[in-house]
Amino acid sequence: MSDMTSSDNLPLPPMALSRWGTEAEARDLGEGIRGLLRDVLGVTAESGLHFDPAAVVASPSRLTHADLTALADIVGEGNLSTADTQRLPRARGKSTPDLLSWRLRPEVDCPDAVVAPRDDDEVAALLAWCGREGVAMVPFGGGTSVVGGLTPDAGGHRAVISVDLAHFDSLESIDPDSGEAVLGAGLSGPRAEELLAEHGFSLGHFPQSFPYATLGGYAMTRSSGQASAGYGRFDEMVRGLTVVTPVGVIEAGRAPASAAGPDLRQWLMGSEGAFGVCTRVRLRIHPVPQTVRHEAFRFPDFATGAAALRAVEQQGAGPTVIRLSDEAETAVNLATATEAIGERAEGVSSEGAGAEGAGAVGVGAGGVGAEGAGGDGGSGGGGDSAGGDAGGCLCLTLFEGTPEHAGSRHAETRAVLLAHGGVSLGSGPAEAWEHGRFGAPVLRDALLDNGALVETLETATDWSNLPALRDAVAGALTTSLEVSGTPALVMCHISHVYPTGASLYFTVVAGQRGEDPVAQWTQAKRAASEAIMATGGTITHHHAVGVDHRPYLEAEIGEVGVRMLRAVKHAVDPKGVCNPGTLIP
Ligand SMILES: Cc1cc2nc3c(=O)[nH]c(=O)nc-3n(C[C@H](O)[C@H](O)[C@H](O)COP(=O)(O)OP(=O)(O)OC[C@H]3O[C@@H](n4cnc5c(N)ncnc54)[C@H](O)[C@@H]3O)c2cc1C
């Protein structure tokens, strides 16, 4: 056997080690935002932590020559590597603690090898080898986990390997009559959309991590995309899935609906690699939309806006996207949009500002509603805002489909929103948001580089409990960060709505304090998580459990629930080799 580092067929994950996106996507902050950070949070580029690639040390591989020979026999030499360049990018995800750890903890616990199987048989053979040899495995999709789901925890075994799904990258079949397609679990969102578009179809799943996350990752974490109001959460799109477990293959999801006992798909989705490796998903697809209509609204306050979103959802008015930013998020997005990252906004169109990822929502430059008259000729085209007023809460809506269907849903939704106190801002802010929506995460890296502490967290609850939950989480975050010696800006939005409730998504900006901002954030996150559990929210609406939320799972599902999970885990993974550090307490 030749050099184990050759890895001819093993692609490198595309993202930079220490940040979101590629090095080429990296942006710096404009002078105005730096000034704000200095004045309000007391931080500067000098006070921030910086990544030094030369300081990074990967833990040595614990696998023996015999292990590597056996693995190469299964996947082929070109699909196996112990090279640091391959192991390091699979060692961590993309949470803020992960990103800060690259700066703060350059000695990295890595998986002992990376393997990329080519078919179900190779996955089964790998799992059998892991069980026989006492080696754990962690499936790797796009590497975008924000809950520690990729932590290479050997769980008491002698080593751990990363199983990359890169070769499960094809559109295996498509059934236009049923509106279903079978796709490889390792496909990224953009590639899946590209393959489906060749047949005139789309999936419609657009989480903010869309550029890099994979279909298998979506299914295994119960992801929810920005168009969830129109197309549903990812778990609602999954008609069937294949999971290779150490004891055999499960094909779950046989008919469009079934009364044949508990739905096994629901047991497998969200299992985060703890039950095995998902190799393909059968997904509901829909024709590429003929039209997209946009309209933004302003509400005087969050409670009024939330009541309007509830009315839209309970009436079934049918927007494809509907989201509401609170006062703080609306104001910050306006401020950051007027100074796009790394450049002044003068002369930058609203689309340009959005494309630079100006904040979590990315409203247009020059004031919310300034582009309101743009429009698409529909009822939402002409905004009745005076323009330029930063107050209140911004609500964005999108409608996709045939011109008739999108038009009727738009008209119905807008009527409900206006009747509930919304003021139309026209189409501009919603268009700008759509254009720039995948650009925002690079802002987090730029803020971290400049000494800020920035992270997001999410939960969900019933409509009646939403205000209490929002207050409790915001209060817990603010107090904890103040105790650590920094003011904190806590912003919140609703971006996933249901007839009975909604998600709450928090973005926190504070100052890095002390030697260890990871510990500083861990403290704040613990306070927020305890507030969520005490106030009746779910510990996660779409980020999954991973390592970070595992301590709260028992409070969420109860002791019997945990026993059920453990029993299933034992049935399909008796040796406990499948992602032992994640999910199950
Ligand atoms: C900037 C940013 C924005 C985000 N926005 C959203 C959002 O809008 N909505 C949302 O839902 N999430 C979001 N996330 C979270 C993350 O993108 C999702 O959890 C995503 O679904 C993970 O997909 P992945 O392919 O990257 O999986 P990975 O990160 O590679 O893996 C996630 C977990 O699933 C397991 N896993 C992955 N693939 C498989 C497989 N084939 N079989 C078995 N187990 C597997 C892994 O072992 C791990 O435990 C965001 C994350 C970031 C960093």
The ligand as an SDF file (V2000), in Angstrom:
LIG
                    3D

 53 58  0  0  0  0  0  0  0  0999 V2000
  -23.8990   30.2270    9.1320 C   0  0  0  0  0  0  0  0  0  0  0  0
  -24.8320   29.0820    9.4080 C   0  0  0  0  0  0  0  0  0  0  0  0
  -26.1670   29.2010    9.0770 C   0  0  0  0  0  0  0  0  0  0  0  0
  -27.0470   28.1430    9.3370 C   0  0  0  0  0  0  0  0  0  0  0  0
  -28.3490   28.2760    8.9690 N   0  0  0  0  0  0  0  0  0  0  0  0
  -29.1980   27.2490    9.1700 C   0  0  0  0  0  0  0  0  0  0  0  0
  -30.5620   27.3660    8.7730 C   0  0  0  0  0  0  0  0  0  0  0  0
  -30.9950   28.3850    8.2400 O   0  0  0  0  0  0  0  0  0  0  0  0
  -31.3670   26.2950    8.9980 N   0  0  0  0  0  0  0  0  0  0  0  0
  -30.9030   25.1410    9.5440 C   0  0  0  0  0  0  0  0  0  0  0  0
  -31.6760   24.2060    9.6830 O   0  0  0  0  0  0  0  0  0  0  0  0
  -29.6320   25.0170    9.9580 N   0  0  0  0  0  0  0  0  0  0  0  0
  -28.7710   26.0260    9.7700 C   0  0  0  0  0  0  0  0  0  0  0  0
  -27.4690   25.9010   10.1690 N   0  0  0  0  0  0  0  0  0  0  0  0
  -27.0300   24.6480   10.8080 C   0  0  0  0  0  0  0  0  0  0  0  0
  -26.4810   23.5750    9.8280 C   0  0  0  0  0  0  0  0  0  0  0  0
  -26.1970   24.1370    8.5780 O   0  0  0  0  0  0  0  0  0  0  0  0
  -27.4450   22.4460    9.6960 C   0  0  0  0  0  0  0  0  0  0  0  0
  -27.4690   21.7150   10.8910 O   0  0  0  0  0  0  0  0  0  0  0  0
  -27.2160   21.4640    8.5160 C   0  0  0  0  0  0  0  0  0  0  0  0
  -28.4040   20.7510    8.3660 O   0  0  0  0  0  0  0  0  0  0  0  0
  -26.0740   20.5000    8.6700 C   0  0  0  0  0  0  0  0  0  0  0  0
  -25.7660   19.9470    7.4020 O   0  0  0  0  0  0  0  0  0  0  0  0
  -24.2930   19.4790    7.0190 P   0  0  0  0  0  0  0  0  0  0  0  0
  -24.3600   18.7450    5.7350 O   0  0  0  0  0  0  0  0  0  0  0  0
  -23.3560   20.6000    7.0740 O   0  0  0  0  0  0  0  0  0  0  0  0
  -23.9980   18.4670    8.1870 O   0  0  0  0  0  0  0  0  0  0  0  0
  -22.7030   18.3200    9.1040 P   0  0  0  0  0  0  0  0  0  0  0  0
  -22.4370   19.5920    9.7960 O   0  0  0  0  0  0  0  0  0  0  0  0
  -21.6130   17.7210    8.3310 O   0  0  0  0  0  0  0  0  0  0  0  0
  -23.2630   17.2550   10.1530 O   0  0  0  0  0  0  0  0  0  0  0  0
  -24.2540   17.5830   11.0750 C   0  0  0  0  0  0  0  0  0  0  0  0
  -24.5820   16.3510   11.9260 C   0  0  0  0  0  0  0  0  0  0  0  0
  -25.2370   15.3640   11.1410 O   0  0  0  0  0  0  0  0  0  0  0  0
  -24.4370   14.1910   11.0150 C   0  0  0  0  0  0  0  0  0  0  0  0
  -24.5130   13.8060    9.5980 N   0  0  0  0  0  0  0  0  0  0  0  0
  -24.2090   14.5830    8.5200 C   0  0  0  0  0  0  0  0  0  0  0  0
  -24.4460   13.8840    7.3870 N   0  0  0  0  0  0  0  0  0  0  0  0
  -24.8940   12.6710    7.7660 C   0  0  0  0  0  0  0  0  0  0  0  0
  -25.2950   11.5060    7.0560 C   0  0  0  0  0  0  0  0  0  0  0  0
  -25.3020   11.4620    5.7220 N   0  0  0  0  0  0  0  0  0  0  0  0
  -25.6850   10.4130    7.7660 N   0  0  0  0  0  0  0  0  0  0  0  0
  -25.6980   10.4400    9.1290 C   0  0  0  0  0  0  0  0  0  0  0  0
  -25.3390   11.5060    9.8380 N   0  0  0  0  0  0  0  0  0  0  0  0
  -24.9380   12.6140    9.1690 C   0  0  0  0  0  0  0  0  0  0  0  0
  -23.0440   14.5860   11.4560 C   0  0  0  0  0  0  0  0  0  0  0  0
  -22.3340   13.4940   12.0030 O   0  0  0  0  0  0  0  0  0  0  0  0
  -23.3420   15.6730   12.4770 C   0  0  0  0  0  0  0  0  0  0  0  0
  -23.6580   15.1080   13.7210 O   0  0  0  0  0  0  0  0  0  0  0  0
  -26.5670   26.9520    9.9400 C   0  0  0  0  0  0  0  0  0  0  0  0
  -25.2140   26.8420   10.2640 C   0  0  0  0  0  0  0  0  0  0  0  0
  -24.3520   27.8960   10.0110 C   0  0  0  0  0  0  0  0  0  0  0  0
  -22.9140   27.7610   10.3640 C   0  0  0  0  0  0  0  0  0  0  0  0
  1  2  1  0
  2  3  1  0
  2 52  2  0
  3  4  2  0
  4  5  1  0
  4 50  1  0
  5  6  2  0
  6  7  1  0
  6 13  1  0
  7  8  2  0
  7  9  1  0
  9 10  1  0
 10 11  2  0
 10 12  1  0
 12 13  2  0
 13 14  1  0
 14 15  1  0
 14 50  1  0
 15 16  1  0
 16 17  1  0
 16 18  1  0
 18 19  1  0
 18 20  1  0
 20 21  1  0
 20 22  1  0
 22 23  1  0
 23 24  1  0
 24 25  2  0
 24 26  1  0
 24 27  1  0
 27 28  1  0
 28 29  2  0
 28 30  1  0
 28 31  1  0
 31 32  1  0
 32 33  1  0
 33 34  1  0
 33 48  1  0
 34 35  1  0
 35 36  1  0
 35 46  1  0
 36 37  1  0
 36 45  1  0
 37 38  2  0
 38 39  1  0
 39 40  1  0
 39 45  2  0
 40 41  1  0
 40 42  2  0
 42 43  1  0
 43 44  2  0
 44 45  1  0
 46 47  1  0
 46 48  1  0
 48 49  1  0
 50 51  2  0
 51 52  1  0
 52 53  1  0
M  END
$$$$
